[in-house]
């Protein structure tokens, strides 16, 4: 049985490395993939065992390189064919909420509105200014004539109350 030793393989690949790189680069545009194929060649050759003697090791190397490049290109083509674009995904997806989801959202919104109405007036004013009019706590405080720390406390109280009502008081 004929086997390549690790040393034989290293010498052979070193001797023909430049030619193999140019050969593979002519088929595959990615330099990293060319290097990957050269490493795969080393592994394949190290596991190569046959009853027949390899008379022309250089031709044998180029045949392995050509086969690996072809395998890579076929694999890449299959990957490209199976990639789905965002537009294709949008064709199949329906972003409309289900009737159940819409109903639950409407119910949660009604509970949130009720929870906001239940807040003390200053607390409710801070919440509405910050959440719906995008005021900072400082801006809300200045608008309402209160301290920023008071506005912050009102906001914490409002958020805790709304969270408790919407999520804890599940229907």
Secondary structure, DSSP 4 states (H G I P E B T S, - for coil): -EE--HHHHHHHHHHHHHHHHHHHHHH---HHHHHHHHHHHHHHHHT-EESS--S-HHHHHHHHHHHHHHHHHHHHHHHHHH---HHHHHHH---SPPHHHHHHHHHHHHHHHHHHHHS-HHHHHHHHHHHHS---HHHHHHHHTS-HHHHHHHHHHHHHHHHIIIIIS--
